[in-house]
């Protein structure tokens, strides 16, 4: 009897998830849940966390962090997104502000907003999840006393007959206030569970320039590529607050991340223009972070797609 009760307790804490496939790609997604969801913190959108994705024997996402807690701000997996806060600056301590994909949160003090803080969730909205063999549709509905309201739909969809995954978004403004913010995708690729080092490449369609932490010592730009000069040690990081395109080129939302040792890569594109391109890497993951503008008037809606194309190639990296 004791064993049975213990099993029920452990089993009840297993995060809800759902597997999808299009016969080329197989993926496993975590589903949002206020009680047992894998991620219950307040930095990232709760919809669309991809626990694992495999194509032609290669893996593309996985746990990149060492210690896990559902309420740790970055305990997330896969191409997760984060919207800027709505109404934070005008909220008094104890007042409400909004994070799309999370809900209505409480501002605890006069201090500035920090994405690394854990805020109290006053209202998580209403989540509805619909699952099929090749897709998962996440819907969050929120109407708040601040005047903000929305129906946010994210569909994670595998293309028929192609090694392609799409994040399809629809944000409908059901409130009385305009929604104006930015959203970025942290991506968090973990290709074949390889650590970050010279075998990794990030490739753009433009010549790129970067400044910030670790540039010149851990990584550098080389024409259209970011290359790593050595293996990234534990607790080392590479960071740029804004990559720049050279030769008067525009920042194009077209990014490749490759593991040249195992011959696996992903191409990331969108139907929206980039507003900013941040870059961050640590010992376990290499993260281009594309930002786009979000502007939706009351009664209007905005739709956008982010596409992931997975591919293989002959390995070209040889260890020194």
JOSULWO-V712148 format. One record per helix or strand of 3 or more residues. SS is the DSSP state (a for helix, b for strand). FROM is the first residue (numbers start at 1). LEN is the number of residues. If there is no record, write none. Layout:
SS	FROM	LEN
SS	FROM	LEN
//
This chain:
a	2	11
b	17	5
b	25	6
b	50	6
b	58	4
b	81	3
b	96	4
b	103	4
b	121	3
b	126	6
b	135	9
b	149	10
b	164	10
b	179	7
a	191	3
b	200	5
b	219	4
b	225	4
b	238	3
b	254	6
b	264	7
b	276	6
b	286	11
b	301	12
//
